[in-house]
Amino acid sequence: MRIRTLEKKKDRRGREVELAALQRLSELADNLTEADSAKFAALVRQLRDEIGVGSGSEAGQDRRRVAGLRLAAR
């Protein structure tokens, strides 16, 4: 979305600099995975260990039941 609004910007030089920065950010982000994020890992740990959310948890089982019911309803 930001790129579309930048394309309308009158300051050509400012637009080019910001578009280049967004392109570089996109390239850097493409190489990141969930494993690269300490905050994401901490969130997963907290959800799994402290709150009890996960594939073997009641919430995970409920999610699979709902998916099964949706599939059966088709």
C-alpha positions in Angstrom: 0.0 0.0 0.0 2.7 2.5 0.9 4.3 2.0 -2.5 1.1 3.2 -4.3 1.0 6.4 -2.2 4.7 7.0 -2.8 4.1 6.8 -6.5 1.9 9.8 -6.2 4.4 11.8 -4.2 5.6 15.0 -6.0 9.1 15.0 -4.6 10.8 12.7 -7.1 14.1 12.3 -5.2 12.3 11.7 -1.8 10.1 9.1 -3.5 13.1 7.3 -5.1 14.9 7.1 -1.8 11.9 5.8 0.1 11.1 3.3 -2.6 14.7 2.0 -2.5 14.5 1.7 1.3 11.2 -0.2 1.1 12.7 -2.5 -1.6 15.8 -3.2 0.6 13.6 -3.9 3.6 11.5 -6.3 1.6 14.7 -8.1 0.5 15.9 -8.4 4.1 12.6 -9.6 5.3 12.4 -12.3 2.6 15.4 -14.0 4.3 13.9 -14.0 7.8 12.1 -17.0 9.2 10.2 -17.5 12.5 13.3 -19.1 13.8 15.2 -15.8 13.5 12.8 -14.0 15.8 13.5 -14.1 19.5 10.2 -12.4 20.2 8.3 -15.0 18.2 10.1 -17.9 19.9 9.3 -16.4 23.3 5.6 -16.0 22.3 5.5 -19.6 21.2 7.1 -20.8 24.4 4.7 -18.8 26.5 1.7 -20.0 24.6 2.8 -23.6 24.8 4.4 -23.9 28.2 2.5 -21.3 30.3 -0.9 -21.0 28.7 -1.1 -24.5 27.3 -1.9 -23.7 23.6 -0.4 -26.1 21.1 -1.1 -29.1 18.8 -1.8 -31.4 21.7 -3.7 -29.0 23.8 -7.5 -28.7 24.2 -7.4 -25.6 22.0 -5.5 -27.5 19.3 -7.9 -30.4 19.5 -10.9 -28.0 19.2 -9.4 -26.5 16.1 -9.0 -29.9 14.5 -12.6 -30.8 15.4 -13.9 -27.6 13.8 -11.9 -28.2 10.7 -13.3 -31.7 10.5 -16.8 -30.5 10.9 -16.3 -27.9 8.2 -14.9 -30.5 5.8 -17.8 -32.9 6.6 -20.3 -30.1 5.9 -19.1 -29.6 2.4 
